[in-house]
Amino acid sequence: MAKVVFTTNLRRHVECPIVEAEGQTVREVLRVVFAKNDRLRNYVLDDQAALRKHMTILVDGSRLRDLVGLSDPVKPTSNIYVLQALSGG
């Protein structure tokens, strides 16, 4: 199962422990995670179920490419990091 980690700064706003979940894409894995935590879903995804502008996801160290469909592939051994995106200079 893929391991899903929510960064500390995100955990300050909503309860989201490290979890393991099955799925072949980021969307499938997150669907399992969000089934137990609807408040977290609303924080990470917008009303169209796309990744919110202030969020980013890394899958095995690479930034998520499909920000709308979340169709990036996930392996059973993948590490998925969900964090707030940083901006500015």
BELFENMO-V475515 format. One record per pair of residues at least 12 apart in sequence whose C-alpha atoms are under 10 Angstrom apart, sorted by the first residue. I is the first residue (numbers start at 0). J is the second residue. If there is no record, write none. Layout:
BEGIN
I & J
I & J
END
This chain:
BEGIN
0 & 18
0 & 19
0 & 20
0 & 21
0 & 22
0 & 23
0 & 28
0 & 73
0 & 74
0 & 75
0 & 76
0 & 77
0 & 78
1 & 18
1 & 19
1 & 20
1 & 21
1 & 22
1 & 23
1 & 25
1 & 28
1 & 58
1 & 73
1 & 74
1 & 75
1 & 76
1 & 77
1 & 78
1 & 79
2 & 17
2 & 18
2 & 19
2 & 20
2 & 21
2 & 28
2 & 58
2 & 74
2 & 75
2 & 76
2 & 77
2 & 78
2 & 79
2 & 80
3 & 15
3 & 16
3 & 17
3 & 18
3 & 19
3 & 20
3 & 25
3 & 28
3 & 29
3 & 32
3 & 56
3 & 57
3 & 58
3 & 77
3 & 78
3 & 79
3 & 80
3 & 81
4 & 16
4 & 17
4 & 18
4 & 19
4 & 56
4 & 57
4 & 78
4 & 79
4 & 80
4 & 81
4 & 82
5 & 17
5 & 18
5 & 56
5 & 79
5 & 80
5 & 81
5 & 82
5 & 83
6 & 80
6 & 81
6 & 82
6 & 83
7 & 82
7 & 83
8 & 82
8 & 83
9 & 39
9 & 42
9 & 43
9 & 54
9 & 81
9 & 82
9 & 83
10 & 39
10 & 82
12 & 39
12 & 42
13 & 36
13 & 38
13 & 39
13 & 42
14 & 36
14 & 38
14 & 39
15 & 32
15 & 33
15 & 36
15 & 38
15 & 39
17 & 32
17 & 79
17 & 80
18 & 31
18 & 32
18 & 79
19 & 31
19 & 32
19 & 75
19 & 76
19 & 77
19 & 78
19 & 79
20 & 32
20 & 75
21 & 73
21 & 74
21 & 75
21 & 76
22 & 72
22 & 73
22 & 74
22 & 75
23 & 70
23 & 71
23 & 72
23 & 73
23 & 74
23 & 75
24 & 68
24 & 69
24 & 70
24 & 71
24 & 72
24 & 73
24 & 74
25 & 56
25 & 57
25 & 58
25 & 63
25 & 65
25 & 68
25 & 69
25 & 70
25 & 71
25 & 72
25 & 73
25 & 74
25 & 79
26 & 48
26 & 49
26 & 65
26 & 67
26 & 68
26 & 69
26 & 70
26 & 71
26 & 72
26 & 73
27 & 69
27 & 70
27 & 72
27 & 73
28 & 69
28 & 73
28 & 79
29 & 43
29 & 69
29 & 79
42 & 54
43 & 55
43 & 56
43 & 81
43 & 82
43 & 83
44 & 66
44 & 67
45 & 67
47 & 67
47 & 68
48 & 66
48 & 67
48 & 68
48 & 69
49 & 65
49 & 66
49 & 67
49 & 68
49 & 69
50 & 63
50 & 65
50 & 66
50 & 67
50 & 68
50 & 69
51 & 66
51 & 67
51 & 83
51 & 84
52 & 66
52 & 83
52 & 84
53 & 82
53 & 83
53 & 84
53 & 85
53 & 86
54 & 66
54 & 81
54 & 82
54 & 83
54 & 84
54 & 85
55 & 80
55 & 81
55 & 82
55 & 83
55 & 84
55 & 85
56 & 69
56 & 79
56 & 80
56 & 81
56 & 82
56 & 83
56 & 84
57 & 78
57 & 79
57 & 80
57 & 81
57 & 82
58 & 71
58 & 72
58 & 73
58 & 74
58 & 77
58 & 78
58 & 79
58 & 80
58 & 81
59 & 73
59 & 74
59 & 76
59 & 77
59 & 78
59 & 79
59 & 80
60 & 77
60 & 78
60 & 79
60 & 80
61 & 79
61 & 80
62 & 79
62 & 80
63 & 79
63 & 80
END
